[in-house]
Amino acid sequence: MSEIVSKTKHFVSELLTEKLDSRFLYHNLRHTQRVVKSTKELLNYCKLSETEKERILLAAWFHDVGHIEGMTDHEEIGCKIASDFLKKNDYDPKGIEKVCTLILATKMCHEPSNLMEEIIRDADISHFAQKSYWETTDFLRDELRELGIADYTPKQWREKNIKMFRKHTFYTDYAKENWEVGKLKNLNQLLREKKEEKKIAKKEALKAKYKSESPDRSVQTLYRVTLRNHLKLSDIADTKANILLSVNAIIISLVLANLLTKLDNPSNTYMIYPTFILILFSVISMVLSVLATRPNITSGKFTKEDVEKKRVNLLFFGNFHKMKLEEYEWALQELTKDKDYVYSSLTKDLYYLGIVLNRKYKILRVTYNIFMFGIIISVIAFGIAFRFFGPERLVF
């Protein structure tokens, strides 16, 4: 890369980064870099002098800088920016004139008159043949909308792109040989989308009709909300049980570390019963907390007859975790064929979740009561022990 090209790269990159309107989602630095890359690819194939190659690269860097002042006549503005920069860097006046000619050659209506113009034209539209075309064309559509130039619907934009593809032609032999295939592939994809448009529109209409008129929508919402509430309540119950486990574990740890080591002293025998009461209630609370969260073990199997007679809930993992994949796939297909079976399974799932929740909360209620009364009784027991049996019979 020559020194002037290197300076131009830095200048243009800085200019487009700092001064270009953020609404230019397509005509930005990334587009310029892509055009420069395609230009280099073409130059590696075409037989041109080093001076000619340098001028084309300069034009590729400058061809869209005029967008910093808007869309109107941006090629002419780009020429002026390029001329001022190149003059400051003592570039050959004839070279500057040629660079400007190449920039103007990127206008959509321009028909190239020589190989250098053909190269810059092909490089500027090289995205037609690239896999990134779909992302690039979306950026261009969004840019036109953001700038208030045009707001195309997907259908209108597809039609406009098809017209551009059919009207466009590559000029250089290299582009015809290497890029035409990619361009045709993208065009065929556009045509396939157009062909399937009516079919897609019909599906979307049916989908919209189903969403707005389906009598099952409220029922589905009912099941979904109820199931979510059940799961939240189950999480809350598990959290409460974990809190009890943690608190009682801490209490027992403290008792074992601080009280039990002192009980072998004859002067501390009065603390034996209060300590025993505290540990007893803590252990009972921990056992009940574990029972509240302990999962039940199910068989994990069902028969073909169970499915045919709708006796098994296929939505609960405990009913199928030991089955083979093929058997479960068959059963699930049978389930989806019958709407009543689906709702029946959902109902069973909710019902048994409710049964589990009822058991959890009953045990938790008992556990919290035992924990509360245990703490109260333990404190009272320690108070009585200190008051009546302590070494100095302390008075509170």
Number of C-alpha atoms within 10 A of each C-alpha: 7 10 8 16 16 11 15 21 20 12 15 19 18 13 14 21 14 11 12 19 16 12 14 20 20 19 20 20 21 13 17 23 15 17 24 24 16 21 24 17 15 21 22 11 12 16 11 13 9 11 11 16 19 19 21 24 25 26 29 30 28 28 31 26 28 22 21 20 14 14 15 10 13 20 24 17 22 24 25 16 17 26 20 13 16 20 12 9 12 11 13 11 12 9 17 22 15 17 26 24 17 28 28 20 22 24 15 11 7 11 13 16 9 9 14 21 22 22 27 29 27 25 24 23 18 22 22 25 19 17 13 10 16 13 11 17 17 14 16 15 19 19 20 17 14 15 15 9 11 12 15 14 10 11 12 11 15 17 15 12 16 19 12 13 16 10 8 14 15 19 18 20 14 18 22 14 10 11 18 18 14 17 23 15 15 20 20 13 13 17 15 11 15 16 11 11 13 11 12 13 11 12 12 12 12 12 13 12 11 13 12 10 10 12 10 11 12 10 11 13 11 12 16 13 11 13 19 12 12 18 16 12 16 20 13 13 20 20 13 18 25 17 13 22 20 12 15 21 17 13 16 18 13 12 16 14 11 11 16 16 10 15 15 11 9 8 12 17 15 18 21 16 14 20 20 14 18 23 22 15 21 25 18 16 28 22 13 23 25 18 15 23 20 11 9 7 7 12 10 13 16 20 12 12 10 13 18 12 9 17 14 22 22 22 15 15 12 15 16 21 15 14 13 10 11 9 13 17 11 12 20 15 10 15 22 11 10 11 10 12 20 19 15 17 20 19 15 17 18 17 14 12 16 17 11 18 19 13 15 22 19 12 21 24 13 14 23 17 13 17 22 14 13 20 17 12 16 21 16 13 18 20 18 18 21 20 15 13 17 18 13 9 12 13 10 6
